[in-house]
Amino acid sequence: MDWTIENNRIYANAEDRTLLAELTYTTRDDGVHVVDHTFVSPSLRGQGVAGEMMQVAATEFRARGYKVSATCSYAHAWFKRHAKDYEDILASAFGEESTACKIDRQHDS
């Protein structure tokens, strides 16, 4: 899958520009980047796309020297499962924030 990284967003579109997968993050005042939303098109669910997207995000965060947390429940669970691989980028207070994905946004490209 071809991933685009821009404007606090990592996403992939189909050839017709339909959104296939998306991760968004915000930056807190303390500089921690917080993954607040993930989405995978229903047609791609169960195929490892969300995990691939998280790996792309974690690699990008590491390359940029970011510290990371997550309020998105999927991203939070993924980072917990892969904590040993990404402990260098996890914020010191990782896991202390409430988790809940944004579900009110439209998924347009």
CORPE-V227172 format. One line per field, one symbol per residue. ss: DSSP state (a for helix, b for strand, c for the rest). psi: psi as a letter, one per 40 degrees, with the letter a starting at -180 (. if undefined). burial: 1 if it has 9 or more other ideal C-beta (glycine too) atoms within 8 Angstrom, else 0. A space follows every 50 residues. Layout:
# CORPE-V227172
ss: ???
psi: ???
burial: ???
This chain:
# CORPE-V227172
ss: cccbbbccbbbbbcccccbbbbbbbbbcccccbbbbbbbbcaaaccccaa aaaaaaaaaaaaaacccbbbccaaaaaaaaacaaaacccbcccccccccc ccccccccc
psi: ihihhiffhhihiideehhdiihiiihideehhhhehihhhdeeieeedd dddddddddddddefiiiahehdddddddddfdddfdeehideheeiihh iheeiigi.
burial: 00110000111110000011111110000001111111111001100011 01110111011100011111110111011001100100110001001010 110000000
